[in-house]
């Protein structure tokens, strides 16, 4: 389905912000344990993102305009997101729910080498807080 879905625009903006921006969290928030979500519920939540999304907003204070297509891939294991901004930014992102850890995991590969990495790959883990997906970015050698 193609088109603007204003009722879910805020949810999509939050997901894009988690993918595009660097997560900065207080140490206490990072250590907090969150309730484990049943896999069926987690996957149903991810399925809400399936579709073609067109949106505008900001990332780090910079205006952005994105075209985002989300679908299930690899035997429905991952939500695949293809993000293409009008300014040339592109990202392929895989988001899934790891039952053993009781958490969401996001792996994104993009063409933004501006932050100094010759291989722009990001890893985030997270949990759900109601209808919000809260993601934390992992840094350093142990991130993967």
Secondary structure, DSSP 8 states (H G I E B T S, - for coil): --S--GGGHHHHHHHHHHHHS-----HHHHH-------HHHHHHHHHTT-EEEEEEEEETTEEEEEEEEEEEETTTTEEEEEEEETTS-EEEEEEEEETTTTEEEEEEEES--TTS-SS-EEEEEEEEETTEEEEEE--SGGG-
